[in-house]
Amino acid sequence: MLKIMVVDDHAERACTLARVLTESGYHVVAQVAANDYLPARITEAQPDVILIDVDAPSRDTLEQVSAIHRETPRPVIMFSNNDDRETIAAAIAAGVSAYQVDGLAHSKVQPIIDVAIAHFQRFQKLQNELDKAQSTLASRKLIDRAKGVLMAQKQLTEPQAYRTLQKLAMDRKRRLVDVARDVIEMADLLSNKTESHT
């Protein structure tokens, strides 16, 4: 059963929303006010989805959504009476997975939650791929720089420098990028000592 946290400053509206969700087969694990620090409340309640119901998302609410997105990533659905394009764009940019205007009808609960989860999962997959690509690029840059150090100091060709790094990594049972970082740090250290003696 999907666990949902309801965020709403209006207690009566929050209860109505919680009832609709419960009747639709969801487990409401917490009802909190929008001015609570949401990442902490999410850590406590461990919901699968966060549902925020606001008249119009304020800057503080959007900052809370950004904090959720950074600290405790979850699908976030926002219900609002505000249909202003800039507001919707700001909500999506903050990390809202689905933005619904004019409340929650019983028949729309499941599709809205499904869409929010699908958007969230797709975004997370893209984010993971981006992080991996950036890490790979950073590793390649370090390895290239370390090859350059070896080429300059040992008069090696690029393939020879690369094989030297590989051999060091295998001999030390370390990742190639870690050995490259060590080579660069050692070269920097030696160049600093040389400069201080001149």
Beta strands, then each sheet from edge to edge (+ up, - down):
strand 1: 3-7
strand 2: 27-32
strand 3: 49-54
strand 4: 76-80
strand 5: 98-101
sheet 1: 2+ 1+ 3+ 4+ 5+
end
